[in-house]
C-alpha cells in the first residue's frame, strides 16, 4: 500500500496519517507497537499506569521494540494530581508527542520547548484552538461531536473548516471515523490526519475483556449515549441495560455541589476518581453493572481483529475511493 503524505505523516515520520487514540485502560504497549509497525502511530494515557515506575517500564518496552513514534496523553486539569510527575517522565524519555486533554496545556508546552517532543492539544472550539496556538502548540486535535469519550459539540464538517480558518498549525480530526472513506473525507475537509479510538478496542492486542471487545462488535452507533456520571464532563458510553437503569445525568446533589465555587474542584476530583474506577472494572471483566466507554464509530466494527488488520483495511478502503 502506498504512503499517504500529509503534514502529520511528515511531522512524525509515519506512513499513514492515523493516530490510535489514547483510551483509558484500553491502550497499551502491545497495541502501540503493533500500530507503529503497521505504519501508523499510537498514544497511551499516562493514567493507565498506577506508578511512575510502571509508566517508565512501559516506555522502555516500546522504545526497545520499535524505532517508530508514539505519544502520551496527559490530563492537564486539577483532577490529575500526578501531572507534574507524568510530564517529567515524558520529558526524560523525550516521547515523540504529547496529547493534552481537559485543561490548559501551558505547562506541557513550556516543558517540551527544549526537547523534541511535540504537543498536540484536544480542542472543541475555535477560541480554545487560538489560545493553544498562541501558547506554542504544534497541532490541534479537533474533537468533534462523534468522538468517543469526551466528545465535542460540533460536527467534523463544521469544526475542521472552522479551525483551519483561525489557526495556522495542523488540524487532526478526532471522532466518527471507522472506514477509509471517513479518512478521505477528513483529509478533504482540511485535516492532516485522524485520531481513531473505538474500533481499536475490538483488537486482539487490546488489554480489555473479551466481553468489552464483543460489545464493540455487537452494538452500533445508535447505542451510544452521553453521560456525566463518569468524569463530570460529558462522556460517551454504550447504552447497556445497566446504563439505562442508572441514567446518564448526575444526581441533583452532585449537580448542586459541582456548581458550588468552593466545593466544585473537589467534586470533580471525586467524580473523576469514581468514574475511572467504574471503567477499570468494566475493562477487566463484565457484570450486570458494566459501563463500557465507546464512540459511534463502533458502527463499522464487525469482528475482533489484530491492530495491523484494522489499519490495513482503513488504508485499502481509502485507496479504493
N, C-alpha and C positions, 0 to 999 in steps of 0.2 A: 504494500500500500504506500502511496506517495505521501510525503510530508505535507502538512497544511501550515503554510507560513503566515504568521500574524505577529503583532507586537509582543504577545505573550510568549510565543514559541521562541522569538528572538531574545527576549528578556531572560528566559530561564534555560534556553538551550534544549528544548524538548521537541519531539517530532510532531505531536498533536496538541492543539490548544485546549487541553482538558485537565482541569484540576479535580481530583477526587476530593470532594468537600470534607472538611473535618466534622466528624459526627461523634457526639459524646458516647463513650463506651462501645462504639462500633468500629471506628477507625483504629487500625493497629499497624504494627511494623510489617506484618506479612502482606497486608493489603497494599501498603505504601510501596514496598519493594516490588511487588507484582505490577503495580501501576506504572512505576518508573521503567521497569524492564519492558513494558508494553508500549512505551513511547509517550506516556502522559506524566503527570506528577500527582502527588498526594500530600495532604496535610492532616495532622493529628492534633486534637485538642490537648493542651498541656494538662488539663484537668483529668485526663484519662489515667494519670499516674498519681498515686497517693503520696509518694515521697519524691524528693529531688534525686535520690539515688536510683530509683526505678526509672525516672524520666531520663537521666543520663545514660542508663543502661540501654534504653530503647534507642536513643540517638546513636550510641556506639554500634548497635546492631545494624541499623540502617546504613551507616557510613561504611561498615565493613562489607556489607552485602552488595552495595551498588555505588557508582560514582554520580548517579543522576540526582537532580534537585528534588528537595522535599521541603515542606513547610510545617509550621506550628501555629495553631490557633490559640490566641490569648484573649480571655475575657478581661476587659480593661476597666470595668466599673468596680464599685466598692464591695460587691458581693464576693469578689475573688481576692481573698486575703493573702494568697500566695503569689500574687502577680510579680512583685519585685524579685522574688527568688526564681520564678519561672523565666522571667525576662533575662536575668543574669545568665542562666544556663543557656538560653538561646544565643546570647551574645558570645559566651565562651565557646560554643560549638560553631558559631557563625552559620546558623541554619540558612538555607537559601532564601526563604521568605517567611514573614510572619503575617498572619491574617488577624486583624484586630476586630473585636465584636463588643457591642453593648457599652460603649463609653468612649472617652477621649483617647486617641492614640498618641498624644503628645509625648508621654514618657517613653513609649516604644520607639517612636521616630527619632527622638533625641539619642537614645541608647544605641541605635543602629547607624547613626550618622558616620561613624568611623570604621564600620565593618562592612562586609559585602552584602549583608542581609537586607533584602528589600522588604518594604512594608506595604501590604495591601489592606485597605480598610473597608469593612462592610458598611454600606450606606443604603438608605432607603429613600432619600430625597436630595434635591439639588443643593439646598443651603448647607447641609452637612458635608456634601461632597466638596463644595468650595472651601469649607473650613479645613478639611483634612489635606486638600491640595496645598493650601497656604501653609500648613504645618510641615509639609515636605513628603507626603505620602507618594509612593511610586506608582500606585494604581488604586482604583476604587472597585469594589465588588458590588455590583448593582443587585441588591436583594429585592426581588420582585414579589408580587402577590401570590405566586405559585411555588415559592420556596418552601422547603421542608424546615421544620424547626421554627425559628423566629422569622416569620415572613414579613415582607413589606406591604405597602398599601397599593402600589401602582403596578399595572401590567408591564411586562417587559417591552411591549410595543410603545409604551409611553415613557417608561423610565430610562431606557438606554438612549434614545434620541435626546431626551431632556438633559441627561448628564453629559452627553457628548457636546451639547451646546454651551455648557457652563464650565467645563474643566478641560485642561489640555493634557492630562495624563490618561493612560489607557483605562478603558472600562471593561470589566469582566462581568458577564451575566451569571446570575445565580437564581435558579428556580424554574421548574416546569419542564426541563429538557430531559427526555429519556430516549431520544432517537437521533439518528444522523440528520434527519430533516430538521429537527429542532436546532441542532448545532448550526446548520447552514443558515437558518432564519436568524439566529442571534448574531452571527457574523455579518449578515446582510443589514441588520439594524445598526451596526457600528461597533458591536462588542469585539474584543480581540480574543475572546475565548469564553469558556463556560466553567462554572463550578457546579459539579453534579454530585449529589449525595445519595438519595434514597435508592436508586437502582443498584448501588453497590452494597446495600445491606444484604441483598439476596445473592451473595457470592460465597464461594467455598472458603475463602480466606477470612471473611468477616468473623470477628470474635464474639458472636452472639448466638443465642439458642436457635435450634432448628425451627422451633415454633415461630420465632420472630421472623426468620428468613421466609418461612412458608406464608406468613401473614402478608408479606410484601408481594408474594405471588398471588395470593387468593383475593386480596382486597384491591379496590381500584380508586380512581380519583374522586369518585362520589362518596367514598367512605372516609375522606379526610375532613377533620373539623378542627377548629381553633379553640384552644383552652388557655386560661390564665392561671390554672392551678399548679403548673409545674415550676415556673420561674417568676411568676408575677408579670412577665411580659408575654403577650400572645404567642402561642406555640402550637404547631400543627401536630395532631396525633391521629391514629386510626380509630374510627368510631366503633369500638367494640361494645358489646353489651354492658360491660363494666363502666366504660366511659359514659355511655348513655344513662346509666344509673346514677353516677355521682355528679353528672352535669359538667359543664365546661367553664362556668364562671366561679369566681371566688365568692365565699360566703359574705353576707353583709358586714360581719365583724372584720373579716380580712380586708374588705374594701375600705371600711372606715379607718382602720389602723394604717393602711397604706397611704391615706390622704393626710394623716397627721404629720405635721412638719417635723416633730421631734422623733416620732416612732417609725416613720416610713423607711428609713435607712435599715433599721434592724428587722423590720417586717420583710423587706426584700431579701435580706440575707437568710432569714428563716425559711421563707417560701422557696428560695433557690435551693437551699440545703435539702428540704423535704422533697422537692421535685426531683433533684438529682438522685436521691436515694430511691425514689419510685422508679426512675428509669434504670437504675442499676439492677434492681430486682427483675425488671422486665427483660433486660438484656441477657441475663444469665439463666432465666427459666420462665415458664409460663404457669400462671394460676388464673383463677377467675378474675382476680384483682390485678390484671396486667394492663399497663399503659405503654403502647408502642409508638414512638415518635417516627413520623414519616411525612413525605410530601406527595402532592398529586402526581408526580412523575412515576409513581409505582404502577400507574395505569399501563405502562409499557413493559412491565416485567412479567414474564410468563414462565420462567424457570430459574432455578438456582444454578449459577454458572461461575466459572473462575473469573477473576478480575480481567485477565487478558482477553477472554472471550467477549466480555461486555464492551471493552474498548475497541476490539476488532470489529464488532457488529456496528458500533457507532460510526466508525470511520468508513466501513463499506457502504453503509446507508448514505453517508454524506457524499461519497464518490458517485453513488448511483443516481443522485438527484439531478 
